[in-house]
């Protein structure tokens, strides 16, 4: 359980760092966490988010929930302090 919790913490930190890069450096995502879909000036087509960006969104939500859930579950299974 401890290894999974640490893995969740690493995924949590890494996903939010990547989201920071998506917003500030690569500008694929707006600060409101919405996908930046300005149309291409040449073709007029709107880009859609790819699988890596969708996975990043899922990880940004799922990793904190998994870490908090594992902490709560670990606290419940240990029982009251003696």
PDB file of N, CA, C and O in Angstrom:
ATOM      1  N   UNK A   1       0.815  -1.186   0.000  1.00  0.00           N
ATOM      2  CA  UNK A   1       0.000   0.000   0.000  1.00  0.00           C
ATOM      3  C   UNK A   1       0.868   1.262   0.000  1.00  0.00           C
ATOM      4  O   UNK A   1       0.517   2.274  -0.607  1.00  0.00           O
ATOM      5  N   UNK A   2       1.999   1.181   0.688  1.00  0.00           N
ATOM      6  CA  UNK A   2       2.888   2.342   0.773  1.00  0.00           C
ATOM      7  C   UNK A   2       3.478   2.670  -0.594  1.00  0.00           C
ATOM      8  O   UNK A   2       3.612   3.843  -0.942  1.00  0.00           O
ATOM      9  N   UNK A   3       3.826   1.664  -1.362  1.00  0.00           N
ATOM     10  CA  UNK A   3       4.396   1.891  -2.696  1.00  0.00           C
ATOM     11  C   UNK A   3       3.366   2.543  -3.610  1.00  0.00           C
ATOM     12  O   UNK A   3       3.694   3.453  -4.371  1.00  0.00           O
ATOM     13  N   UNK A   4       2.125   2.081  -3.535  1.00  0.00           N
ATOM     14  CA  UNK A   4       1.078   2.678  -4.359  1.00  0.00           C
ATOM     15  C   UNK A   4       0.826   4.126  -3.968  1.00  0.00           C
ATOM     16  O   UNK A   4       0.570   4.974  -4.824  1.00  0.00           O
ATOM     17  N   UNK A   5       0.900   4.403  -2.680  1.00  0.00           N
ATOM     18  CA  UNK A   5       0.702   5.788  -2.230  1.00  0.00           C
ATOM     19  C   UNK A   5       1.817   6.679  -2.769  1.00  0.00           C
ATOM     20  O   UNK A   5       1.549   7.782  -3.247  1.00  0.00           O
ATOM     21  N   UNK A   6       3.062   6.214  -2.698  1.00  0.00           N
ATOM     22  CA  UNK A   6       4.175   7.007  -3.219  1.00  0.00           C
ATOM     23  C   UNK A   6       4.083   7.173  -4.734  1.00  0.00           C
ATOM     24  O   UNK A   6       4.401   8.234  -5.271  1.00  0.00           O
ATOM     25  N   UNK A   7       3.646   6.116  -5.416  1.00  0.00           N
ATOM     26  CA  UNK A   7       3.449   6.218  -6.860  1.00  0.00           C
ATOM     27  C   UNK A   7       2.384   7.264  -7.179  1.00  0.00           C
ATOM     28  O   UNK A   7       2.537   8.048  -8.115  1.00  0.00           O
ATOM     29  N   UNK A   8       1.305   7.272  -6.396  1.00  0.00           N
ATOM     30  CA  UNK A   8       0.268   8.280  -6.574  1.00  0.00           C
ATOM     31  C   UNK A   8       0.774   9.688  -6.339  1.00  0.00           C
ATOM     32  O   UNK A   8       0.400  10.615  -7.059  1.00  0.00           O
ATOM     33  N   UNK A   9       1.625   9.856  -5.332  1.00  0.00           N
ATOM     34  CA  UNK A   9       2.195  11.176  -5.045  1.00  0.00           C
ATOM     35  C   UNK A   9       3.090  11.632  -6.195  1.00  0.00           C
ATOM     36  O   UNK A   9       3.044  12.795  -6.596  1.00  0.00           O
ATOM     37  N   UNK A  10       3.896  10.727  -6.722  1.00  0.00           N
ATOM     38  CA  UNK A  10       4.767  11.072  -7.853  1.00  0.00           C
ATOM     39  C   UNK A  10       3.938  11.428  -9.084  1.00  0.00           C
ATOM     40  O   UNK A  10       4.236  12.400  -9.777  1.00  0.00           O
ATOM     41  N   UNK A  11       2.896  10.638  -9.354  1.00  0.00           N
ATOM     42  CA  UNK A  11       2.018  10.949 -10.491  1.00  0.00           C
ATOM     43  C   UNK A  11       1.306  12.281 -10.289  1.00  0.00           C
ATOM     44  O   UNK A  11       1.146  13.056 -11.232  1.00  0.00           O
ATOM     45  N   UNK A  12       0.882  12.541  -9.061  1.00  0.00           N
ATOM     46  CA  UNK A  12       0.202  13.800  -8.741  1.00  0.00           C
ATOM     47  C   UNK A  12       1.137  14.979  -9.038  1.00  0.00           C
ATOM     48  O   UNK A  12       0.761  15.905  -9.757  1.00  0.00           O
ATOM     49  N   UNK A  13       2.341  14.943  -8.489  1.00  0.00           N
ATOM     50  CA  UNK A  13       3.293  16.047  -8.681  1.00  0.00           C
ATOM     51  C   UNK A  13       3.689  16.176 -10.156  1.00  0.00           C
ATOM     52  O   UNK A  13       3.758  17.282 -10.694  1.00  0.00           O
ATOM     53  N   UNK A  14       3.946  15.049 -10.795  1.00  0.00           N
ATOM     54  CA  UNK A  14       4.342  15.092 -12.203  1.00  0.00           C
ATOM     55  C   UNK A  14       3.239  15.608 -13.110  1.00  0.00           C
ATOM     56  O   UNK A  14       3.505  16.357 -14.049  1.00  0.00           O
ATOM     57  N   UNK A  15       2.012  15.213 -12.835  1.00  0.00           N
ATOM     58  CA  UNK A  15       0.916  15.649 -13.697  1.00  0.00           C
ATOM     59  C   UNK A  15       0.666  17.147 -13.560  1.00  0.00           C
ATOM     60  O   UNK A  15       0.385  17.825 -14.548  1.00  0.00           O
ATOM     61  N   UNK A  16       0.769  17.664 -12.335  1.00  0.00           N
ATOM     62  CA  UNK A  16       0.567  19.101 -12.178  1.00  0.00           C
ATOM     63  C   UNK A  16       1.738  19.899 -12.724  1.00  0.00           C
ATOM     64  O   UNK A  16       1.551  21.032 -13.166  1.00  0.00           O
ATOM     65  N   UNK A  17       2.939  19.338 -12.705  1.00  0.00           N
ATOM     66  CA  UNK A  17       4.073  20.015 -13.341  1.00  0.00           C
ATOM     67  C   UNK A  17       3.870  20.055 -14.860  1.00  0.00           C
ATOM     68  O   UNK A  17       4.112  21.082 -15.495  1.00  0.00           O
ATOM     69  N   UNK A  18       3.429  18.948 -15.432  1.00  0.00           N
ATOM     70  CA  UNK A  18       3.166  18.928 -16.871  1.00  0.00           C
ATOM     71  C   UNK A  18       2.019  19.871 -17.235  1.00  0.00           C
ATOM     72  O   UNK A  18       2.054  20.515 -18.283  1.00  0.00           O
ATOM     73  N   UNK A  19       1.000  19.955 -16.371  1.00  0.00           N
ATOM     74  CA  UNK A  19      -0.102  20.880 -16.645  1.00  0.00           C
ATOM     75  C   UNK A  19       0.408  22.325 -16.590  1.00  0.00           C
ATOM     76  O   UNK A  19      -0.018  23.169 -17.379  1.00  0.00           O
ATOM     77  N   UNK A  20       1.321  22.604 -15.656  1.00  0.00           N
ATOM     78  CA  UNK A  20       1.942  23.930 -15.600  1.00  0.00           C
ATOM     79  C   UNK A  20       2.670  24.235 -16.921  1.00  0.00           C
ATOM     80  O   UNK A  20       2.553  25.337 -17.455  1.00  0.00           O
ATOM     81  N   UNK A  21       3.414  23.262 -17.436  1.00  0.00           N
ATOM     82  CA  UNK A  21       4.110  23.460 -18.712  1.00  0.00           C
ATOM     83  C   UNK A  21       3.125  23.627 -19.866  1.00  0.00           C
ATOM     84  O   UNK A  21       3.356  24.431 -20.769  1.00  0.00           O
ATOM     85  N   UNK A  22       2.035  22.873 -19.838  1.00  0.00           N
ATOM     86  CA  UNK A  22       1.015  22.999 -20.890  1.00  0.00           C
ATOM     87  C   UNK A  22       0.425  24.410 -20.907  1.00  0.00           C
ATOM     88  O   UNK A  22       0.131  24.947 -21.975  1.00  0.00           O
ATOM     89  N   UNK A  23       0.255  25.004 -19.739  1.00  0.00           N
ATOM     90  CA  UNK A  23      -0.352  26.329 -19.648  1.00  0.00           C
ATOM     91  C   UNK A  23       0.657  27.423 -19.981  1.00  0.00           C
ATOM     92  O   UNK A  23       0.360  28.319 -20.771  1.00  0.00           O
ATOM     93  N   UNK A  24       1.843  27.358 -19.388  1.00  0.00           N
ATOM     94  CA  UNK A  24       2.783  28.478 -19.499  1.00  0.00           C
ATOM     95  C   UNK A  24       3.725  28.401 -20.691  1.00  0.00           C
ATOM     96  O   UNK A  24       3.967  29.413 -21.349  1.00  0.00           O
ATOM     97  N   UNK A  25       4.253  27.231 -20.978  1.00  0.00           N
ATOM     98  CA  UNK A  25       5.264  27.138 -22.022  1.00  0.00           C
ATOM     99  C   UNK A  25       4.666  26.746 -23.372  1.00  0.00           C
ATOM    100  O   UNK A  25       4.913  27.409 -24.379  1.00  0.00           O
ATOM    101  N   UNK A  26       3.880  25.669 -23.394  1.00  0.00           N
ATOM    102  CA  UNK A  26       3.400  25.151 -24.672  1.00  0.00           C
ATOM    103  C   UNK A  26       2.085  25.786 -25.105  1.00  0.00           C
ATOM    104  O   UNK A  26       1.741  25.759 -26.287  1.00  0.00           O
ATOM    105  N   UNK A  27       1.346  26.359 -24.152  1.00  0.00           N
ATOM    106  CA  UNK A  27       0.084  27.071 -24.406  1.00  0.00           C
ATOM    107  C   UNK A  27      -0.959  26.207 -25.125  1.00  0.00           C
ATOM    108  O   UNK A  27      -1.692  26.693 -25.986  1.00  0.00           O
ATOM    109  N   UNK A  28      -1.014  24.921 -24.759  1.00  0.00           N
ATOM    110  CA  UNK A  28      -2.073  24.047 -25.275  1.00  0.00           C
ATOM    111  C   UNK A  28      -3.332  24.147 -24.431  1.00  0.00           C
ATOM    112  O   UNK A  28      -4.424  23.787 -24.871  1.00  0.00           O
ATOM    113  N   UNK A  29      -3.160  24.648 -23.197  1.00  0.00           N
ATOM    114  CA  UNK A  29      -4.260  24.728 -22.242  1.00  0.00           C
ATOM    115  C   UNK A  29      -4.330  26.153 -21.715  1.00  0.00           C
ATOM    116  O   UNK A  29      -3.302  26.790 -21.482  1.00  0.00           O
ATOM    117  N   UNK A  30      -5.562  26.656 -21.526  1.00  0.00           N
ATOM    118  CA  UNK A  30      -5.755  27.989 -20.958  1.00  0.00           C
ATOM    119  C   UNK A  30      -5.604  27.915 -19.439  1.00  0.00           C
ATOM    120  O   UNK A  30      -5.703  26.828 -18.869  1.00  0.00           O
ATOM    121  N   UNK A  31      -5.366  29.049 -18.770  1.00  0.00           N
ATOM    122  CA  UNK A  31      -5.263  29.032 -17.305  1.00  0.00           C
ATOM    123  C   UNK A  31      -6.519  28.516 -16.609  1.00  0.00           C
ATOM    124  O   UNK A  31      -6.443  28.083 -15.459  1.00  0.00           O
ATOM    125  N   UNK A  32      -7.660  28.552 -17.271  1.00  0.00           N
ATOM    126  CA  UNK A  32      -8.896  28.007 -16.695  1.00  0.00           C
ATOM    127  C   UNK A  32      -8.959  26.490 -16.866  1.00  0.00           C
ATOM    128  O   UNK A  32      -9.981  25.881 -16.551  1.00  0.00           O
ATOM    129  N   UNK A  33      -7.894  25.874 -17.357  1.00  0.00           N
ATOM    130  CA  UNK A  33      -7.758  24.435 -17.638  1.00  0.00           C
ATOM    131  C   UNK A  33      -8.613  23.971 -18.817  1.00  0.00           C
ATOM    132  O   UNK A  33      -8.829  22.771 -18.985  1.00  0.00           O
ATOM    133  N   UNK A  34      -9.096  24.898 -19.627  1.00  0.00           N
ATOM    134  CA  UNK A  34      -9.811  24.549 -20.850  1.00  0.00           C
ATOM    135  C   UNK A  34      -8.792  24.383 -21.980  1.00  0.00           C
ATOM    136  O   UNK A  34      -7.762  25.056 -21.999  1.00  0.00           O
ATOM    137  N   UNK A  35      -9.086  23.489 -22.911  1.00  0.00           N
ATOM    138  CA  UNK A  35      -8.190  23.271 -24.041  1.00  0.00           C
ATOM    139  C   UNK A  35      -8.186  24.514 -24.920  1.00  0.00           C
ATOM    140  O   UNK A  35      -9.248  25.039 -25.253  1.00  0.00           O
ATOM    141  N   UNK A  36      -7.010  24.988 -25.298  1.00  0.00           N
ATOM    142  CA  UNK A  36      -6.856  26.169 -26.133  1.00  0.00           C
ATOM    143  C   UNK A  36      -7.057  25.760 -27.579  1.00  0.00           C
ATOM    144  O   UNK A  36      -6.159  25.195 -28.203  1.00  0.00           O
ATOM    145  N   UNK A  37      -8.232  26.044 -28.109  1.00  0.00           N
ATOM    146  CA  UNK A  37      -8.552  25.546 -29.447  1.00  0.00           C
ATOM    147  C   UNK A  37      -8.783  26.680 -30.436  1.00  0.00           C
ATOM    148  O   UNK A  37      -9.835  26.748 -31.073  1.00  0.00           O
ATOM    149  N   UNK A  38      -7.813  27.562 -30.564  1.00  0.00           N
ATOM    150  CA  UNK A  38      -7.921  28.603 -31.571  1.00  0.00           C
ATOM    151  C   UNK A  38      -7.798  27.961 -32.950  1.00  0.00           C
ATOM    152  O   UNK A  38      -6.954  27.087 -33.150  1.00  0.00           O
ATOM    153  N   UNK A  39      -8.627  28.382 -33.899  1.00  0.00           N
ATOM    154  CA  UNK A  39      -8.553  27.758 -35.232  1.00  0.00           C
ATOM    155  C   UNK A  39      -7.230  28.057 -35.937  1.00  0.00           C
ATOM    156  O   UNK A  39      -6.625  29.113 -35.754  1.00  0.00           O
ATOM    157  N   UNK A  40      -6.810  27.103 -36.736  1.00  0.00           N
ATOM    158  CA  UNK A  40      -5.601  27.268 -37.536  1.00  0.00           C
ATOM    159  C   UNK A  40      -5.880  28.328 -38.598  1.00  0.00           C
ATOM    160  O   UNK A  40      -6.873  28.223 -39.318  1.00  0.00           O
ATOM    161  N   UNK A  41      -5.021  29.353 -38.713  1.00  0.00           N
ATOM    162  CA  UNK A  41      -5.299  30.420 -39.685  1.00  0.00           C
ATOM    163  C   UNK A  41      -5.253  29.947 -41.132  1.00  0.00           C
ATOM    164  O   UNK A  41      -5.891  30.557 -41.990  1.00  0.00           O
ATOM    165  N   UNK A  42      -4.529  28.893 -41.426  1.00  0.00           N
ATOM    166  CA  UNK A  42      -4.409  28.425 -42.815  1.00  0.00           C
ATOM    167  C   UNK A  42      -5.610  27.569 -43.202  1.00  0.00           C
ATOM    168  O   UNK A  42      -6.241  27.809 -44.231  1.00  0.00           O
ATOM    169  N   UNK A  43      -5.926  26.564 -42.373  1.00  0.00           N
ATOM    170  CA  UNK A  43      -6.990  25.634 -42.737  1.00  0.00           C
ATOM    171  C   UNK A  43      -8.334  26.010 -42.135  1.00  0.00           C
ATOM    172  O   UNK A  43      -9.373  25.598 -42.651  1.00  0.00           O
ATOM    173  N   UNK A  44      -8.338  26.786 -41.054  1.00  0.00           N
ATOM    174  CA  UNK A  44      -9.584  27.146 -40.399  1.00  0.00           C
ATOM    175  C   UNK A  44     -10.128  26.037 -39.505  1.00  0.00           C
ATOM    176  O   UNK A  44     -11.202  26.185 -38.922  1.00  0.00           O
ATOM    177  N   UNK A  45      -9.402  24.933 -39.390  1.00  0.00           N
ATOM    178  CA  UNK A  45      -9.862  23.811 -38.572  1.00  0.00           C
ATOM    179  C   UNK A  45      -9.464  24.037 -37.117  1.00  0.00           C
ATOM    180  O   UNK A  45      -8.402  24.589 -36.831  1.00  0.00           O
ATOM    181  N   UNK A  46     -10.325  23.605 -36.209  1.00  0.00           N
ATOM    182  CA  UNK A  46     -10.022  23.690 -34.782  1.00  0.00           C
ATOM    183  C   UNK A  46      -9.312  22.411 -34.349  1.00  0.00           C
ATOM    184  O   UNK A  46      -9.786  21.311 -34.633  1.00  0.00           O
ATOM    185  N   UNK A  47      -8.177  22.548 -33.663  1.00  0.00           N
ATOM    186  CA  UNK A  47      -7.484  21.350 -33.169  1.00  0.00           C
ATOM    187  C   UNK A  47      -8.255  20.726 -32.013  1.00  0.00           C
ATOM    188  O   UNK A  47      -8.980  21.409 -31.290  1.00  0.00           O
ATOM    189  N   UNK A  48      -8.086  19.429 -31.853  1.00  0.00           N
ATOM    190  CA  UNK A  48      -8.704  18.699 -30.742  1.00  0.00           C
ATOM    191  C   UNK A  48      -7.602  18.133 -29.864  1.00  0.00           C
ATOM    192  O   UNK A  48      -6.517  17.816 -30.352  1.00  0.00           O
ATOM    193  N   UNK A  49      -7.875  18.004 -28.562  1.00  0.00           N
ATOM    194  CA  UNK A  49      -6.830  17.457 -27.682  1.00  0.00           C
ATOM    195  C   UNK A  49      -6.538  16.005 -28.023  1.00  0.00           C
ATOM    196  O   UNK A  49      -7.449  15.232 -28.319  1.00  0.00           O
ATOM    197  N   UNK A  50      -5.271  15.642 -27.981  1.00  0.00           N
ATOM    198  CA  UNK A  50      -4.861  14.274 -28.257  1.00  0.00           C
ATOM    199  C   UNK A  50      -4.943  13.408 -27.012  1.00  0.00           C
ATOM    200  O   UNK A  50      -5.309  13.878 -25.935  1.00  0.00           O
ATOM    201  N   UNK A  51      -4.603  12.153 -27.170  1.00  0.00           N
ATOM    202  CA  UNK A  51      -4.657  11.192 -26.059  1.00  0.00           C
ATOM    203  C   UNK A  51      -3.730  11.575 -24.899  1.00  0.00           C
ATOM    204  O   UNK A  51      -4.137  11.444 -23.745  1.00  0.00           O
ATOM    205  N   UNK A  52      -2.494  12.045 -25.158  1.00  0.00           N
ATOM    206  CA  UNK A  52      -1.643  12.409 -24.014  1.00  0.00           C
ATOM    207  C   UNK A  52      -2.242  13.529 -23.163  1.00  0.00           C
ATOM    208  O   UNK A  52      -2.146  13.488 -21.937  1.00  0.00           O
ATOM    209  N   UNK A  53      -2.851  14.519 -23.794  1.00  0.00           N
ATOM    210  CA  UNK A  53      -3.451  15.612 -23.033  1.00  0.00           C
ATOM    211  C   UNK A  53      -4.683  15.135 -22.270  1.00  0.00           C
ATOM    212  O   UNK A  53      -4.915  15.565 -21.140  1.00  0.00           O
ATOM    213  N   UNK A  54      -5.466  14.259 -22.869  1.00  0.00           N
ATOM    214  CA  UNK A  54      -6.625  13.694 -22.165  1.00  0.00           C
ATOM    215  C   UNK A  54      -6.166  12.865 -20.963  1.00  0.00           C
ATOM    216  O   UNK A  54      -6.775  12.925 -19.895  1.00  0.00           O
ATOM    217  N   UNK A  55      -5.099  12.099 -21.140  1.00  0.00           N
ATOM    218  CA  UNK A  55      -4.551  11.307 -20.036  1.00  0.00           C
ATOM    219  C   UNK A  55      -4.014  12.217 -18.932  1.00  0.00           C
ATOM    220  O   UNK A  55      -4.129  11.891 -17.750  1.00  0.00           O
ATOM    221  N   UNK A  56      -3.439  13.337 -19.304  1.00  0.00           N
ATOM    222  CA  UNK A  56      -2.955  14.295 -18.313  1.00  0.00           C
ATOM    223  C   UNK A  56      -4.111  14.854 -17.486  1.00  0.00           C
ATOM    224  O   UNK A  56      -3.994  14.977 -16.266  1.00  0.00           O
ATOM    225  N   UNK A  57      -5.226  15.194 -18.137  1.00  0.00           N
ATOM    226  CA  UNK A  57      -6.406  15.670 -17.416  1.00  0.00           C
ATOM    227  C   UNK A  57      -6.899  14.611 -16.432  1.00  0.00           C
ATOM    228  O   UNK A  57      -7.212  14.929 -15.285  1.00  0.00           O
ATOM    229  N   UNK A  58      -6.970  13.366 -16.870  1.00  0.00           N
ATOM    230  CA  UNK A  58      -7.446  12.283 -16.002  1.00  0.00           C
ATOM    231  C   UNK A  58      -6.496  12.087 -14.821  1.00  0.00           C
ATOM    232  O   UNK A  58      -6.944  11.913 -13.688  1.00  0.00           O
ATOM    233  N   UNK A  59      -5.196  12.115 -15.079  1.00  0.00           N
ATOM    234  CA  UNK A  59      -4.211  11.923 -14.019  1.00  0.00           C
ATOM    235  C   UNK A  59      -4.248  13.067 -13.016  1.00  0.00           C
ATOM    236  O   UNK A  59      -4.079  12.840 -11.818  1.00  0.00           O
ATOM    237  N   UNK A  60      -4.465  14.291 -13.484  1.00  0.00           N
ATOM    238  CA  UNK A  60      -4.541  15.443 -12.576  1.00  0.00           C
ATOM    239  C   UNK A  60      -5.706  15.319 -11.600  1.00  0.00           C
ATOM    240  O   UNK A  60      -5.656  15.877 -10.504  1.00  0.00           O
ATOM    241  N   UNK A  61      -6.744  14.597 -11.984  1.00  0.00           N
ATOM    242  CA  UNK A  61      -7.895  14.404 -11.103  1.00  0.00           C
ATOM    243  C   UNK A  61      -7.765  13.108 -10.307  1.00  0.00           C
ATOM    244  O   UNK A  61      -8.037  13.089  -9.106  1.00  0.00           O
ATOM    245  N   UNK A  62      -7.352  12.029 -10.964  1.00  0.00           N
ATOM    246  CA  UNK A  62      -7.358  10.711 -10.326  1.00  0.00           C
ATOM    247  C   UNK A  62      -6.226  10.539  -9.309  1.00  0.00           C
ATOM    248  O   UNK A  62      -6.439   9.899  -8.279  1.00  0.00           O
ATOM    249  N   UNK A  63      -5.056  11.073  -9.553  1.00  0.00           N
ATOM    250  CA  UNK A  63      -3.928  10.865  -8.640  1.00  0.00           C
ATOM    251  C   UNK A  63      -4.183  11.468  -7.258  1.00  0.00           C
ATOM    252  O   UNK A  63      -3.948  10.786  -6.261  1.00  0.00           O
ATOM    253  N   UNK A  64      -4.655  12.720  -7.152  1.00  0.00           N
ATOM    254  CA  UNK A  64      -4.938  13.231  -5.800  1.00  0.00           C
ATOM    255  C   UNK A  64      -6.031  12.442  -5.094  1.00  0.00           C
ATOM    256  O   UNK A  64      -5.943  12.205  -3.889  1.00  0.00           O
ATOM    257  N   UNK A  65      -7.061  12.031  -5.829  1.00  0.00           N
ATOM    258  CA  UNK A  65      -8.132  11.239  -5.225  1.00  0.00           C
ATOM    259  C   UNK A  65      -7.606   9.900  -4.722  1.00  0.00           C
ATOM    260  O   UNK A  65      -8.004   9.442  -3.651  1.00  0.00           O
ATOM    261  N   UNK A  66      -6.719   9.269  -5.484  1.00  0.00           N
ATOM    262  CA  UNK A  66      -6.155   7.985  -5.073  1.00  0.00           C
ATOM    263  C   UNK A  66      -5.273   8.133  -3.835  1.00  0.00           C
ATOM    264  O   UNK A  66      -5.313   7.285  -2.943  1.00  0.00           O
ATOM    265  N   UNK A  67      -4.486   9.191  -3.773  1.00  0.00           N
ATOM    266  CA  UNK A  67      -3.617   9.400  -2.609  1.00  0.00           C
ATOM    267  C   UNK A  67      -4.451   9.666  -1.360  1.00  0.00           C
ATOM    268  O   UNK A  67      -4.210   9.067  -0.312  1.00  0.00           O
ATOM    269  N   UNK A  68      -5.418  10.552  -1.466  1.00  0.00           N
ATOM    270  CA  UNK A  68      -6.263  10.863  -0.312  1.00  0.00           C
ATOM    271  C   UNK A  68      -7.065   9.627   0.102  1.00  0.00           C
ATOM    272  O   UNK A  68      -7.211   9.351   1.292  1.00  0.00           O
ATOM    273  N   UNK A  69      -7.584   8.885  -0.879  1.00  0.00           N
ATOM    274  CA  UNK A  69      -8.318   7.659  -0.573  1.00  0.00           C
ATOM    275  C   UNK A  69      -7.454   6.625   0.123  1.00  0.00           C
ATOM    276  O   UNK A  69      -7.913   5.969   1.058  1.00  0.00           O
ATOM    277  N   UNK A  70      -6.214   6.468  -0.312  1.00  0.00           N
ATOM    278  CA  UNK A  70      -5.330   5.495   0.334  1.00  0.00           C
ATOM    279  C   UNK A  70      -4.961   5.932   1.746  1.00  0.00           C
ATOM    280  O   UNK A  70      -4.809   5.093   2.634  1.00  0.00           O
ATOM    281  N   UNK A  71      -4.817   7.233   1.959  1.00  0.00           N
ATOM    282  CA  UNK A  71      -4.534   7.730   3.309  1.00  0.00           C
ATOM    283  C   UNK A  71      -5.714   7.475   4.242  1.00  0.00           C
ATOM    284  O   UNK A  71      -5.530   7.057   5.385  1.00  0.00           O
ATOM    285  N   UNK A  72      -6.914   7.727   3.754  1.00  0.00           N
ATOM    286  CA  UNK A  72      -8.110   7.494   4.576  1.00  0.00           C
ATOM    287  C   UNK A  72      -8.284   6.004   4.843  1.00  0.00           C
ATOM    288  O   UNK A  72      -8.580   5.611   5.972  1.00  0.00           O
ATOM    289  N   UNK A  73      -8.107   5.178   3.830  1.00  0.00           N
ATOM    290  CA  UNK A  73      -8.247   3.727   3.995  1.00  0.00           C
ATOM    291  C   UNK A  73      -7.184   3.204   4.942  1.00  0.00           C
ATOM    292  O   UNK A  73      -7.482   2.356   5.783  1.00  0.00           O
ATOM    293  N   UNK A  74      -5.963   3.679   4.833  1.00  0.00           N
ATOM    294  CA  UNK A  74      -4.901   3.261   5.727  1.00  0.00           C
ATOM    295  C   UNK A  74      -5.157   3.668   7.177  1.00  0.00           C
ATOM    296  O   UNK A  74      -4.838   2.931   8.109  1.00  0.00           O
ATOM    297  N   UNK A  75      -5.728   4.835   7.345  1.00  0.00           N
ATOM    298  CA  UNK A  75      -6.042   5.314   8.686  1.00  0.00           C
ATOM    299  C   UNK A  75      -7.177   4.478   9.302  1.00  0.00           C
ATOM    300  O   UNK A  75      -7.153   4.168  10.493  1.00  0.00           O
ATOM    301  N   UNK A  76      -8.157   4.123   8.483  1.00  0.00           N
ATOM    302  CA  UNK A  76      -9.289   3.319   8.991  1.00  0.00           C
ATOM    303  C   UNK A  76      -8.886   1.897   9.348  1.00  0.00           C
ATOM    304  O   UNK A  76      -9.373   1.345  10.334  1.00  0.00           O
ATOM    305  N   UNK A  77      -7.999   1.298   8.557  1.00  0.00           N
ATOM    306  CA  UNK A  77      -7.617  -0.089   8.814  1.00  0.00           C
ATOM    307  C   UNK A  77      -6.682  -0.213  10.018  1.00  0.00           C
ATOM    308  O   UNK A  77      -6.623  -1.270  10.646  1.00  0.00           O
ATOM    309  N   UNK A  78      -5.963   0.839  10.340  1.00  0.00           N
ATOM    310  CA  UNK A  78      -5.092   0.798  11.517  1.00  0.00           C
ATOM    311  C   UNK A  78      -5.885   0.845  12.806  1.00  0.00           C
ATOM    312  O   UNK A  78      -5.445   0.300  13.818  1.00  0.00           O
ATOM    313  N   UNK A  79      -7.031   1.479  12.792  1.00  0.00           N
ATOM    314  CA  UNK A  79      -7.855   1.558  13.998  1.00  0.00           C
ATOM    315  C   UNK A  79      -7.406   2.682  14.900  1.00  0.00           C
ATOM    316  O   UNK A  79      -6.482   3.425  14.568  1.00  0.00           O
ATOM    317  N   UNK A  80      -8.057   2.810  16.042  1.00  0.00           N
ATOM    318  CA  UNK A  80      -7.693   3.904  16.963  1.00  0.00           C
ATOM    319  C   UNK A  80      -6.322   3.660  17.589  1.00  0.00           C
ATOM    320  O   UNK A  80      -5.897   2.525  17.805  1.00  0.00           O
ATOM    321  N   UNK A  81      -5.663   4.754  17.865  1.00  0.00           N
ATOM    322  CA  UNK A  81      -4.334   4.667  18.479  1.00  0.00           C
ATOM    323  C   UNK A  81      -4.458   4.186  19.911  1.00  0.00           C
ATOM    324  O   UNK A  81      -5.343   4.620  20.648  1.00  0.00           O
ATOM    325  N   UNK A  82      -3.574   3.292  20.296  1.00  0.00           N
ATOM    326  CA  UNK A  82      -3.649   2.723  21.653  1.00  0.00           C
ATOM    327  C   UNK A  82      -2.791   3.490  22.626  1.00  0.00           C
ATOM    328  O   UNK A  82      -2.739   3.145  23.807  1.00  0.00           O
TER     329      UNK A  82
END
